[in-house]
Amino acid sequence: MTRYRYLVDVAQREFLTVVRTPMLVVLAAGYVALLVGISWLSASGAYLGLVLDLLTPVEVLVPVLAFAFGYRSLLGDRESGELETIRTYPIRSGVYVLGVFLGRAVVVLGVVLVGLFGSAALVPLGRGRQLTVIASHATVDSPALYFRFVVLTALFALAVLAVAVLVSATARSTRGGLALATGAVVMLVVGLDSSLVAGLTSGVVSPGGLDALLALSPNSAYRSLVFGVSLGPAGVSVPPGPAALASTVGLLAWLAAALVLAGVVAWR
């Protein structure tokens, strides 16, 4: 019960810290406005079309959002001296890290969900325009397909936020944390996928083993899940990718491994 109490206290503190930070509130509002703006301009009039319109922007914007909310989560306590005070309490580093993650995850998920559901609310307003791919492939459009996209995006956001918390636990200064966060975002968005493509073109990576390797990248695993779980069942021809199970395991592995490693290095 004591561990649970500490976990709740840390999570509540982090939640209040985030919602009381004006810059993060502005960033969250900007993220929602950008996503809704993209949906408004696309006006596909179909949930499937909205998934296609939002997939690439979300792949880029969610890591930026998650790192903005998470890269100073542990670093801020270390620089302010609060971490030394927290360590005087009978709380384990893993419980502390999990509480920090949960408190910030509530806000990040809230922002992501508001943006996605706000975008979905515009679909009925665009019924006059129909996406060409939907008409030509005779696909089945359904809010359930979009809901799958929302769930997968939430899992993707949690995995990236966990990586951001790990970066925060590793950094020892604001400048170092910012550099690590920037490098991590670039690595997630383009670095890992580009490395796999380079390995494939150079012959280092065989086409037969590419599916499993793609599942090791959070972005490619998320993209493949959206293709297979949300777009594929609707009848849209999608590029081949790792199996849904491999991609799910990949995202969950990033989430769990990042939190475990953050708990290991948090007190150091």
C-alpha positions as CSV (number, residue, x, y, z in Angstrom):
1,M,0.0,0.0,0.0
2,T,2.9,2.4,0.8
3,R,4.4,1.8,-2.6
4,Y,1.1,2.5,-4.2
5,R,0.7,5.7,-2.2
6,Y,4.2,6.9,-3.3
7,L,3.4,6.0,-6.9
8,V,0.1,8.0,-6.8
9,D,1.8,11.0,-5.1
10,V,4.6,11.2,-7.7
11,A,2.2,10.7,-10.6
12,Q,-0.1,13.5,-9.3
13,R,2.9,15.8,-8.8
14,E,4.0,15.3,-12.3
15,F,0.5,15.8,-13.7
16,L,0.2,19.1,-11.9
17,T,3.7,20.2,-12.9
18,V,2.8,19.7,-16.6
19,V,-0.6,21.4,-16.6
20,R,0.9,24.3,-14.7
21,T,3.7,24.8,-17.3
22,P,2.5,27.5,-19.8
23,M,4.9,26.4,-22.5
24,L,3.7,22.8,-22.5
25,V,0.0,24.0,-22.5
26,V,0.7,26.1,-25.5
27,L,2.5,23.2,-27.2
28,A,-0.4,20.9,-26.5
29,A,-2.9,23.4,-27.9
30,G,-0.6,23.8,-31.0
31,Y,-0.5,20.1,-31.6
32,V,-4.3,19.8,-31.4
33,A,-4.8,22.8,-33.7
34,L,-2.3,21.4,-36.2
35,L,-3.9,18.0,-36.3
36,V,-7.4,19.5,-36.6
37,G,-6.2,21.9,-39.3
38,I,-4.8,19.1,-41.4
39,S,-8.1,17.3,-41.1
40,W,-10.0,20.4,-42.0
41,L,-7.9,21.1,-45.1
42,S,-8.0,17.5,-46.3
43,A,-11.8,17.2,-45.9
44,S,-11.7,13.6,-47.1
45,G,-15.2,12.9,-45.8
46,A,-14.2,9.3,-44.7
47,Y,-12.5,7.9,-41.6
48,L,-10.2,5.8,-43.7
49,G,-9.1,8.8,-45.7
50,L,-8.5,10.6,-42.4
51,V,-6.2,7.8,-41.3
52,L,-4.2,8.1,-44.5
53,D,-4.0,11.9,-44.1
54,L,-2.9,11.8,-40.5
55,L,-0.5,8.8,-40.5
56,T,2.6,10.6,-41.6
57,P,2.1,13.9,-39.6
58,V,1.4,11.8,-36.5
59,E,4.6,9.8,-37.0
60,V,6.5,13.0,-36.7
61,L,4.4,15.1,-34.3
62,V,3.9,12.4,-31.6
63,P,7.6,11.9,-30.9
64,V,8.1,15.7,-30.8
65,L,5.2,16.0,-28.4
66,A,6.3,13.1,-26.2
67,F,9.9,14.4,-25.8
68,A,8.7,17.9,-25.1
69,F,6.7,16.6,-22.2
70,G,9.2,14.0,-21.0
71,Y,12.8,15.0,-21.6
72,R,13.0,17.2,-18.4
73,S,10.8,14.9,-16.3
74,L,13.7,13.5,-14.2
75,L,16.3,16.0,-15.2
76,G,14.4,18.8,-13.7
77,D,14.3,17.1,-10.3
78,R,18.1,16.4,-10.5
79,E,18.9,20.0,-11.4
80,S,16.7,21.6,-8.7
81,G,17.9,19.2,-6.0
82,E,14.5,17.7,-5.4
83,L,15.9,14.3,-6.5
84,E,18.1,14.2,-3.4
85,T,15.1,15.0,-1.2
86,I,13.0,12.3,-2.9
87,R,15.8,9.7,-2.3
88,T,15.5,10.3,1.5
89,Y,12.0,8.7,1.4
90,P,11.6,4.9,1.3
91,I,10.7,4.9,-2.4
92,R,12.5,2.7,-4.9
93,S,13.8,4.3,-8.1
94,G,11.5,2.1,-10.2
95,V,8.4,3.3,-8.4
96,Y,9.6,6.9,-8.8
97,V,10.2,6.5,-12.5
98,L,6.9,4.8,-13.0
99,G,5.1,7.5,-11.2
100,V,6.8,10.2,-13.3
101,F,5.9,8.3,-16.4
102,L,2.2,7.8,-15.4
103,G,1.7,11.4,-14.4
104,R,3.0,12.7,-17.8
105,A,1.4,9.9,-19.8
106,V,-2.0,11.0,-18.6
107,V,-1.4,14.5,-20.2
108,V,0.3,13.2,-23.3
109,L,-2.5,10.7,-24.0
110,G,-5.1,13.4,-23.3
111,V,-3.5,15.7,-25.9
112,V,-3.1,12.9,-28.5
113,L,-6.7,11.7,-28.0
114,V,-8.2,15.2,-28.1
115,G,-6.4,15.9,-31.4
116,L,-7.5,12.6,-33.0
117,F,-11.1,12.7,-31.9
118,G,-11.3,16.4,-32.7
119,S,-10.1,15.5,-36.2
120,A,-12.7,12.7,-36.5
121,A,-15.5,15.2,-35.6
122,L,-14.8,17.0,-38.9
123,V,-15.4,13.9,-41.0
124,P,-19.1,14.4,-41.5
125,L,-18.4,18.0,-42.7
126,G,-16.3,16.7,-45.6
127,R,-18.8,14.1,-47.0
128,G,-19.1,16.1,-50.2
129,R,-15.5,15.1,-51.2
130,Q,-14.4,11.5,-51.5
131,L,-10.9,10.3,-51.4
132,T,-9.9,8.7,-54.8
133,V,-8.3,5.6,-53.2
134,I,-11.5,4.9,-51.4
135,A,-13.6,5.1,-54.6
136,S,-11.2,3.1,-56.7
137,H,-10.6,0.3,-54.3
138,A,-14.2,0.0,-53.1
139,T,-13.1,0.1,-49.5
140,V,-15.3,-0.2,-46.5
141,D,-15.2,2.9,-44.3
142,S,-16.1,2.7,-40.6
143,P,-15.4,4.6,-37.4
144,A,-14.1,1.3,-36.0
145,L,-11.2,1.5,-38.4
146,Y,-10.3,5.0,-37.2
147,F,-10.7,3.9,-33.5
148,R,-8.1,1.2,-34.2
149,F,-5.8,4.0,-35.5
150,V,-6.4,6.0,-32.3
151,V,-5.6,3.0,-30.0
152,L,-2.4,2.3,-32.0
153,T,-1.4,5.9,-31.8
154,A,-1.9,5.9,-28.0
155,L,0.4,2.9,-27.7
156,F,3.0,4.6,-29.9
157,A,2.8,7.8,-27.8
158,L,3.4,5.8,-24.6
159,A,6.4,4.0,-26.1
160,V,8.0,7.2,-27.2
161,L,7.3,8.9,-23.9
162,A,9.0,6.1,-22.1
163,V,12.1,6.7,-24.3
164,A,11.9,10.4,-23.4
165,V,11.9,9.5,-19.7
166,L,15.0,7.3,-20.2
167,V,16.7,10.2,-21.9
168,S,15.8,12.4,-19.0
169,A,17.2,9.9,-16.5
170,T,20.4,9.7,-18.4
171,A,21.0,13.4,-19.0
172,R,23.0,15.4,-16.4
173,S,22.4,19.0,-17.7
174,T,19.8,20.9,-19.6
175,R,22.0,21.3,-22.6
176,G,22.9,17.6,-22.5
177,G,19.3,16.7,-22.1
178,L,18.2,18.9,-25.0
179,A,20.9,17.4,-27.2
180,L,20.0,13.8,-26.3
181,A,16.3,14.6,-26.8
182,T,16.9,16.1,-30.2
183,G,19.1,13.2,-31.3
184,A,16.6,10.7,-30.0
185,V,13.7,12.3,-32.0
186,V,15.8,12.4,-35.2
187,M,16.8,8.7,-34.6
188,L,13.2,7.6,-34.1
189,V,11.7,9.6,-36.9
190,V,14.3,9.0,-39.6
191,G,17.4,7.5,-38.2
192,L,16.4,3.9,-37.6
193,D,14.3,3.6,-40.8
194,S,17.1,5.1,-42.9
195,S,19.6,2.7,-41.4
196,L,17.5,-0.2,-42.3
197,V,17.0,1.1,-45.8
198,A,20.7,1.6,-46.2
199,G,21.4,-1.9,-44.9
200,L,18.9,-3.3,-47.4
201,T,20.3,-1.5,-50.4
202,S,23.9,-2.4,-49.4
203,G,23.1,-6.0,-49.0
204,V,23.9,-6.1,-45.2
205,V,20.2,-6.8,-44.5
206,S,18.5,-9.5,-46.4
207,P,14.9,-8.9,-47.7
208,G,13.8,-12.0,-45.8
209,G,14.8,-10.7,-42.4
210,L,13.6,-7.1,-43.1
211,D,10.2,-7.7,-41.5
212,A,11.6,-8.6,-38.1
213,L,14.1,-5.7,-38.2
214,L,11.4,-3.2,-39.1
215,A,9.6,-4.2,-35.9
216,L,12.6,-2.9,-33.9
217,S,11.9,0.7,-34.9
218,P,9.0,2.3,-33.0
219,N,8.0,4.4,-36.0
220,S,8.1,1.5,-38.5
221,A,6.3,-0.8,-36.1
222,Y,3.6,1.7,-35.5
223,R,3.3,2.4,-39.3
224,S,3.1,-1.4,-40.0
225,L,0.4,-1.9,-37.3
226,V,-1.7,0.9,-38.8
227,F,-1.3,-0.6,-42.3
228,G,-2.2,-4.1,-41.1
229,V,-4.9,-3.4,-38.5
230,S,-6.6,-0.2,-39.6
231,L,-6.1,0.1,-43.4
232,G,-5.7,-3.5,-44.5
233,P,-9.1,-4.8,-43.2
234,A,-10.8,-1.9,-45.2
235,G,-9.5,-3.3,-48.5
236,V,-6.8,-0.8,-49.2
237,S,-3.7,-2.3,-50.7
238,V,-0.9,-1.7,-48.2
239,P,2.9,-2.3,-48.5
240,P,4.2,-5.4,-46.9
241,G,5.6,-5.1,-43.4
242,P,6.2,-7.1,-40.2
243,A,3.3,-9.1,-38.7
244,A,1.0,-7.3,-36.3
245,L,2.3,-9.5,-33.4
246,A,5.9,-8.6,-34.1
247,S,5.2,-4.9,-34.4
248,T,3.1,-5.0,-31.1
249,V,5.9,-6.8,-29.3
250,G,8.4,-4.2,-30.7
251,L,6.4,-1.3,-29.3
252,L,5.8,-2.9,-25.9
253,A,9.5,-3.9,-25.7
254,W,10.5,-0.2,-26.2
255,L,8.0,0.9,-23.6
256,A,9.1,-1.7,-21.0
257,A,12.9,-1.6,-21.6
258,A,13.0,2.2,-21.5
259,L,11.2,2.3,-18.2
260,V,13.3,-0.4,-16.7
261,L,16.6,1.2,-17.8
262,A,15.3,4.6,-16.5
263,G,14.7,3.0,-13.1
264,V,18.2,1.6,-13.1
265,V,20.0,4.9,-13.8
266,A,17.6,7.3,-12.1
267,W,19.5,7.3,-8.7
268,R,22.9,7.5,-10.3
